[in-house]
Amino acid sequence: MAEKKIQENPLPEEQPAENADKPKDTAPIPVVDKTSTAVPLPAVPPSGVAPRLSIPMFTKTSPNDLYRRLLPAMLFVLTFVTVMTMLLIYMDTVALGAQKFRANMSRDYELASIAQGSAALVAFVQQLHLAPPHAALAPAPPPAASPQVLLMDSLYGEIYNGTFVEFVPCGGRSATSSYLEAARQWRGVLVRAAARDFLALRGRARALHACLSPAPHPREVAWPGAAAFRARVLCLPLLTVLLAADAPAAQYVLLGGRNALPALTHLPYDDPRVHLQVIEVQFNNDTIRNETTNFLMSKNYTVAGTFESSVMYALKDDL
């Protein structure tokens, strides 16, 4: 019986060794195509480790090659610093020059070493500053005779070919000099300190750009204009202008401005060349009017007539 049971339950057959060693879930091995180019995948650093940066251009470059690469940058920096330094020096120089220019333009200079009757000063004014009239311009028609002309006619009669000097700070020419020059062929000079008025008169008359000096020597001052710019003006003594205009014995002299009285005080009345027949002075102050009258009366002048803004004085010897 026992033998029969053993036959009914046979033992399992042993598997081959190949099947026992072979893994059950092994993936199929890919076939590599030798004709295609394999692209290596980037290495992924393990988690938790930061990537490390390196500069292979500098670390793997020789010193000579490194200097050659840095030379253009160094030259650029050196050039930039040089240019900026020169620019700063130039700006400082220009600013200093502008400061000196403004100081010179606002400062008065007393040319005390030059006398008012100096021959060199008179020649300088005649040749460089006294502008003759333009010959191509037609003469203006004579205006009506002014009250000053009528007063002189009553004192001396009608005078032809006389000489006048009109020395006022600004404004157009007076009706008196216009009439005498156009109707009676007088010659003379018009002096203005304002540049705009001088340019308006230049060409049509003998004009001079200058101001009246209160001293017996020339001065150089800043004359205010219409804008912020202050022009330089040469202030001349009255005697210098009379000599430069060949009119030390002028029959008519018109003065104006605050320097009229100081200029008259420095005029050498004892000089035989100086003989001013009529002097008209413009005033805007009664005190200066009285002081001028008293001074001229002490120099053998008398009050010939009084007008709205001026007084005419006549030399007693010629009356």
PyMOL commands that set and color helices and strands:
alter all, ss='L'
color gray80, all
select helices_A, chain A and resi 2-8+17-21+56-59+63-105+119-129+147-156+175-184+195-201+238-244+260-265+286-298+316-318
alter helices_A, ss='H'
color red, helices_A
select strands_A, chain A and resi 109-110+130-131+163-167+187-192+207-209+211-212+219-224+230-236+252-255+278-282+301-306+310-315
alter strands_A, ss='S'
color yellow, strands_A
deselect
rebuild
show_as cartoon
